[in-house]
């Protein structure tokens, strides 16, 4: 199992969380996604490490910005 953590900026509501979850969920290999607009945390669990560029692009596609924190 691989876990990646990101800080997302710009989310203000549950709809924002849903948008990020939908875009990140399209990345191959992603098994679970935890996202919180209140803290800005995005935690992705996958069998193999997920490409950071793919995650950042997915968050950008949802309309937000992210940086890897762990």
N, C-alpha and C positions, 0 to 999 in steps of 0.2 A: 504494500500500500504506500502511496505517495500523497503527501498533503502539501498544498501550496496556499499561502496566505497573501492577500492583497488588501490595500487600503483604497477604497473607491470614494471619489469626491463628486458631489453634485446630486446625490440621491436625497429625496425629501419625503418619500411616501412608500407605501406598499406597492404601488404600481411601478415605481422605480426599481424596487427589488425584483419584481416579476420580469421586467424588461431585461435586467442583467442576467437573471436566472435562465431565461429563454435563450439568450444569445450564447452564454457560456455553455449551456447544455448541448449545443450543437457541436462542440469540440469532441472529436473522437477520443474515447477512453475515459471521459469524465464520468464518475460513478455517483458522486453526490456533490451538492452545492449548498452552502449555507451563506446567506447574504443578509445584512442588516442595514437599513437606511439610517437607523439611529446611531450606530457606531461607525458605519462605513466599511465594516469588515466583510470580506469575501473569502471564504475558505472552500477550496476545491479538493476533493479526494478522488484519486484515480489509481488504477492498478500499476501504471507506469508513470513516470514524471511527464507532466503536460508542458508543452512549449509555452514559455512566458509570452512570446510575441503573439501567439494565437489567443491567449487569454486577454491580453491588453487590447488586441484588435476587436475582440468580441465585446468587451466593455465599451470601447470607443463606438462601436456600431450601435450599442444601446443608448449612446448619447452621454456617456460619462467618461471620466478619466480614472486611471488606476495606477498604482505602483506596487511592486512586490515588497512585502514586509518580512516574509519568512518562507 
